[in-house]
Amino acid sequence: MHNYYPILWVGAIIGVISTLLIVAAFVVKDGEKETGFERNMKDSEIMQRLMDYAKPFYRQFIVVGFLMLFSIAYDIISPLIVGKIEELVVGKFALNTLFLWVAGYAAILLVSMACTYFQAVILQKTGQKIISNMREDLFVHIERLSHEQLNEIPVGKLVTRTTNDTNAISLMFTNLLVNLLKNFFVIIGILIAMLFLNYELTLMVLCFVPFIVLFSIIFRKFSRRAHRKVKDCTTDINTYLSENLSGMKITQIFNREDAKMREFTDKSNALGRAQQEQIFVFGIFRPLVYMLYISSVLCLLYLGGKGYLEGTSFLGQTLTSGMIVSFYMYISKFFNPIQNLAEQFNWLQSAFASAEKVFSILDLEPKMQDAPDAIELTGIRGEIEFRGVWFSYIPDEWVLKGVSFHVNPKETIAFVGSTGSGKSTILSLICRNYEFQKGEILIDGIDIRKIKIDSLRKKFGQMLQDVFLFSGTIRSNIILREEGISDEEIMDVCHYVNADQFINKLDHGLDEPVRERGNNFSAGQRQLLSFARTIIHKPSIMILDEATANIDTETELLIQDSMEKMKNIGTMLIVAHRLSTIQHADEIIVLSHGKIVEHGTHQELLAAQGRYYQLYTLQYHREQSEKQRGRK
């Protein structure tokens, strides 16, 4: 019995470690709520959804599977060849036979290496196509989210989902799945070969398998938890960067660089701690698997060496030197895939954690959707009617309260009122950027909820106070990369809205580069470009929301001239604080606290001496005071 004491000591040590891990698994909480995780999906659900993206490429995966067979064959056959060479060396040595075995080993190795190379190339190409499809689906889905949903989700979070998380998933298709499958078959093949070689020693090796399974199950819990923390902290820091880099000028103006740096350092340290936890978890698991491998080798060498040197058998089977060498290689090849599985399992948890994040966005149901019987608009006259419309961004906090009005085709209607009275909200509802709670909004007598959203928005041209220009050129920002629009048409439109006056002075004309958000152009120039962009797409209804705010007097005159011209194109809805820009509107609607308090032409409202008269008088006196201060 004392001959087996070393083996019993090995078993005792493994048992103590296993007990500690089991206790840790029960004591440590899952921590999903602590990390702010959106969902907790089952691995089977994640895998099924990921496989839906892989199905169109099943032919490539079949080819990879065929190539993989050669690598598996090498891992299974090579220990037998080395064992034969060992027996040949210590037994009846024959040089020709030795050369033959060595040549066979080299041939198998070369074929395996070539197959591995082509397998890697096919997987990389296929994996990138799969991830490209997933990334496109994600971007298209984000495009279809409502304004309300886009306001709720930080931009940095969406950027992380579309870039970082999809990149983490790509490793799964380019490496993980095939290698996991390969390692599984290698393990099965090696076990079968070991059983045929010596089933008693194989049973000894199998004694370590339950501990491998136990360690893997415990590791899965800690690894997924750690990866979720890393994903959340990465999202947090990307969101912070997206917001603060965009607002860096404000930070500098108010001298808050040090405070912002401390906030960034805190978030960076949080990400560092999460990554350290992830490394720590993997740093424990892999050595534990390696410990099981070393323990099995020690047991093999102890039992096999003892039996071979003493000339005894082990459980009835005689041990030879070739058998011990082959078994040593088999144990190495048996545990190598398992150790690789440990690392691949770590990556797999990372991919699953990223997939959960991506699917949490894809599963967001857009709040604005077409009705089943929605129709396609062909041409419209531009008649608009509100019938008792109620709307609130927050439940029971009404922004609009029973608003009703009628706009005839090609009329120009202006909305005025104090901040928060509901002017811009009316314009957003007409385009179905938000869904109203009560009432009806009609376009040419048709309820806008019965019109397809894409079809409805094509009829509108929106010119907002904060003009957004994309990186590119003036041309690309006007046509928005729509094909079939000539430079002559573009310049005609630019001339129509007075944008040609500054474009012709630029070195590159329409090809003048536009930096991020158009910050190399003035507010007035950006506004004129937005006018050109709107007109070139031939809208039936035009919306101007504070289009003349923060514009210098000279540019305001150009914009007012452009607005006068645009009145001839179609129905025009205007929100403006500068009442001088709306004096010639067909009707002015005055809003206060979500209700229409008066309406009429400029002269009619002045004569009534109501709310509009108060706003106009107040603004007139302020402008006069500013002019007097300017003369001084």
Residue pairs with C-beta under 8 A, 6 or more apart in sequence:
3 306
6 298
6 302
7 299
7 302
7 303
10 295
10 298
10 299
14 208
14 211
14 291
14 292
14 295
17 288
17 291
18 211
18 214
18 215
21 214
21 215
21 218
22 214
22 218
24 218
25 218
25 221
25 222
28 222
28 225
30 221
30 225
31 225
31 228
31 229
32 40
32 225
32 228
35 225
35 228
35 229
35 232
36 232
37 228
37 232
37 356
38 356
38 357
38 360
39 356
39 359
39 360
39 363
40 356
41 355
41 356
41 359
43 352
46 352
46 355
46 356
46 359
49 355
49 359
50 169
50 172
50 173
50 355
53 130
53 133
53 134
54 61
54 130
54 173
54 177
57 126
57 129
57 130
60 122
60 125
60 126
61 126
61 178
63 122
64 119
64 122
64 123
64 126
64 178
65 178
65 181
67 115
67 116
67 118
67 119
67 122
68 115
68 119
68 178
68 181
68 182
68 185
70 111
70 112
70 115
71 112
71 115
71 116
71 119
71 182
72 182
72 185
72 186
72 189
73 108
73 112
74 108
74 109
74 111
74 112
75 186
75 189
75 190
75 333
76 186
76 189
76 190
76 193
77 108
78 105
78 108
78 109
78 329
78 333
79 193
79 326
79 329
79 330
79 333
80 193
80 197
80 326
81 101
81 104
81 105
81 108
82 105
82 325
82 326
82 329
83 322
83 323
83 325
83 326
83 329
84 101
84 322
85 98
85 101
85 102
85 105
86 321
86 322
86 325
86 326
87 320
87 321
87 322
88 94
88 97
88 98
88 101
89 98
90 321
90 322
119 178
123 173
123 174
123 175
123 178
124 174
126 173
126 174
127 170
127 171
127 172
127 173
127 174
127 175
128 170
128 174
130 170
130 173
131 166
131 167
131 169
131 170
131 173
134 166
134 169
134 358
135 162
135 166
137 362
138 161
138 162
138 166
138 358
138 361
138 362
139 162
141 361
141 362
141 364
141 366
142 150
142 158
142 162
142 361
144 366
145 153
145 364
145 366
145 367
146 366
146 367
146 368
146 433
146 434
146 435
147 428
147 433
147 434
148 367
148 393
148 434
149 364
149 366
149 367
153 361
154 239
154 242
154 243
155 239
155 242
155 243
156 235
156 238
156 239
156 240
156 241
156 242
156 243
157 235
157 238
157 239
158 361
159 238
159 242
160 234
160 235
160 238
160 239
160 357
161 235
161 357
161 358
161 361
164 231
164 234
164 238
164 354
165 231
165 354
165 355
165 357
165 358
166 354
166 358
168 350
168 351
168 353
168 354
169 351
169 354
169 355
169 358
171 347
171 350
171 351
172 347
172 348
172 351
175 344
175 347
176 344
176 347
176 348
176 351
179 340
179 344
180 341
180 344
180 348
182 337
183 337
183 338
183 340
183 341
183 344
184 337
186 333
186 337
187 334
187 337
187 338
190 330
190 333
190 334
191 202
191 206
191 334
193 330
194 201
194 202
194 205
194 327
194 330
194 334
195 202
197 323
197 326
197 327
197 330
198 314
198 317
198 319
198 323
198 327
199 317
200 314
200 315
200 316
200 317
201 300
201 303
201 304
201 314
201 327
204 296
204 299
204 300
204 303
205 296
205 300
205 331
205 334
208 292
208 295
208 296
211 292
212 289
212 292
212 338
215 285
215 288
215 289
215 292
216 341
216 342
216 345
219 281
219 285
219 342
219 345
220 345
220 349
222 281
223 278
223 281
223 282
223 285
223 345
223 346
223 349
224 349
224 352
224 353
226 274
226 277
226 278
226 280
226 281
227 278
227 349
227 350
227 352
227 353
228 353
228 356
229 274
229 277
229 278
230 271
230 274
230 275
230 278
230 350
230 353
231 353
231 354
231 357
232 274
233 267
233 270
233 271
233 274
234 271
235 357
236 267
236 270
236 271
237 264
237 267
237 268
237 270
237 271
240 263
240 264
240 267
241 264
244 251
244 260
244 264
251 257
251 260
282 342
282 343
282 346
285 342
285 346
286 339
286 342
286 343
289 335
289 338
289 339
289 342
290 335
290 339
292 335
293 331
293 332
293 335
293 338
293 339
296 331
296 335
297 328
297 331
297 332
300 324
300 327
300 328
300 331
301 324
301 328
303 314
304 314
304 319
304 323
304 324
304 327
305 324
306 312
307 313
307 314
307 319
308 319
308 320
308 321
308 324
313 319
367 435
368 432
368 433
368 434
368 435
368 453
369 453
370 452
370 453
371 449
371 450
373 450
374 449
374 450
374 451
374 452
374 453
375 446
375 450
375 451
375 452
375 455
376 451
376 452
376 455
377 443
377 446
377 451
377 452
377 455
377 456
377 458
377 459
379 540
380 443
380 444
380 459
380 540
380 541
381 409
381 444
381 540
382 407
382 409
382 410
382 444
382 540
382 541
382 570
382 571
383 406
383 407
383 408
383 409
383 442
383 443
383 444
383 445
383 571
384 406
384 407
384 430
384 441
384 442
384 443
384 541
384 571
384 573
385 405
385 406
385 407
385 440
385 441
385 442
385 445
386 403
386 404
386 405
386 406
386 426
386 439
386 440
386 441
387 404
387 439
387 440
387 441
387 442
388 402
388 403
388 404
388 438
388 439
388 440
389 400
389 402
389 403
389 404
389 429
389 436
389 438
389 439
389 440
389 441
390 398
390 400
390 401
390 402
390 403
390 436
390 437
390 438
390 439
391 398
391 399
391 400
391 422
391 425
391 429
391 434
391 436
391 437
391 438
392 398
392 399
392 400
392 437
393 399
393 434
398 594
399 420
399 422
399 425
399 594
400 422
400 425
400 426
400 429
400 436
400 594
401 593
401 594
401 595
402 439
402 595
403 422
403 426
403 439
403 591
403 594
403 595
403 596
404 439
404 596
405 413
405 589
405 596
405 599
407 413
407 571
407 573
407 587
408 586
409 570
409 571
410 567
410 568
410 570
410 571
411 571
411 572
411 586
411 587
412 567
412 571
412 572
412 574
412 584
412 585
412 586
412 587
413 571
413 572
413 573
413 574
413 585
413 586
413 587
413 588
413 589
414 573
414 574
414 575
414 576
414 582
414 585
414 587
414 588
414 589
415 423
415 426
415 427
415 573
415 574
415 575
415 588
415 589
415 591
416 423
416 575
416 576
416 577
416 579
416 582
416 588
416 589
416 590
416 591
416 612
416 615
417 423
417 590
417 591
417 592
417 611
418 592
421 591
421 592
421 593
421 594
422 591
422 594
423 545
423 575
423 591
424 545
424 546
424 575
425 434
426 573
426 591
427 462
427 543
427 545
427 573
427 575
428 434
429 436
429 441
430 441
430 443
430 448
430 460
430 541
430 543
430 573
431 456
431 457
431 460
431 462
431 543
432 448
432 449
432 453
432 456
432 457
440 447
441 447
441 448
441 449
442 448
443 451
443 456
443 459
443 541
448 456
458 537
459 539
459 540
459 541
460 539
460 540
460 541
460 542
460 543
461 534
461 535
461 537
461 539
461 541
461 542
461 543
462 534
462 542
462 543
462 545
463 527
463 530
463 531
463 534
463 542
463 543
463 544
463 545
463 547
464 530
464 545
464 546
464 547
465 545
465 546
465 547
465 549
465 550
467 518
467 523
467 526
467 527
467 529
467 530
468 517
468 518
469 477
469 514
469 517
469 518
469 521
469 526
469 529
470 476
470 477
470 514
471 514
471 515
471 516
472 513
472 514
473 508
473 510
473 511
473 512
473 513
473 514
474 503
474 506
474 509
474 510
474 511
474 512
474 514
474 529
475 487
475 490
475 510
475 511
476 514
477 514
477 518
477 529
477 533
478 490
478 493
478 494
478 510
478 529
478 532
478 533
478 536
479 485
479 490
479 533
479 536
480 533
480 537
482 537
485 536
487 510
489 536
490 510
490 532
490 536
491 500
491 503
491 510
493 532
493 535
493 536
494 500
494 503
494 528
494 532
496 532
496 535
496 562
496 565
497 528
497 531
497 532
497 535
497 562
497 565
497 566
498 528
498 558
498 559
498 561
498 562
499 525
499 528
499 529
499 531
499 532
501 558
502 525
502 528
503 509
503 510
503 512
506 512
513 520
514 520
514 521
518 526
518 529
521 529
522 555
523 550
523 551
523 555
524 551
524 552
524 554
524 555
524 556
524 558
524 559
525 555
527 547
527 548
527 551
527 555
527 559
528 555
528 558
528 559
528 562
530 547
531 547
531 559
531 562
531 566
534 542
535 566
535 569
539 569
539 570
540 570
540 571
541 570
541 571
541 572
541 573
542 566
542 569
542 570
542 571
542 572
542 573
543 572
543 573
544 563
544 572
544 573
544 574
544 575
544 576
545 575
546 575
546 576
546 577
547 559
547 563
547 574
547 576
548 556
548 559
548 560
548 576
548 578
548 581
549 576
549 577
549 578
551 559
556 578
556 581
559 581
560 581
563 572
563 574
563 581
564 584
566 572
574 581
574 582
574 585
576 582
578 619
579 615
579 616
579 619
582 588
582 602
583 602
584 602
585 601
585 602
586 601
587 599
587 600
587 601
588 599
588 600
588 601
588 602
588 605
588 612
589 596
589 599
590 596
590 597
590 598
590 599
590 605
590 610
590 611
590 612
590 615
591 597
592 611
597 610
597 611
598 605
598 608
598 610
598 611
598 612
599 605
600 608
605 612
605 613
605 616
606 612
606 613
606 616
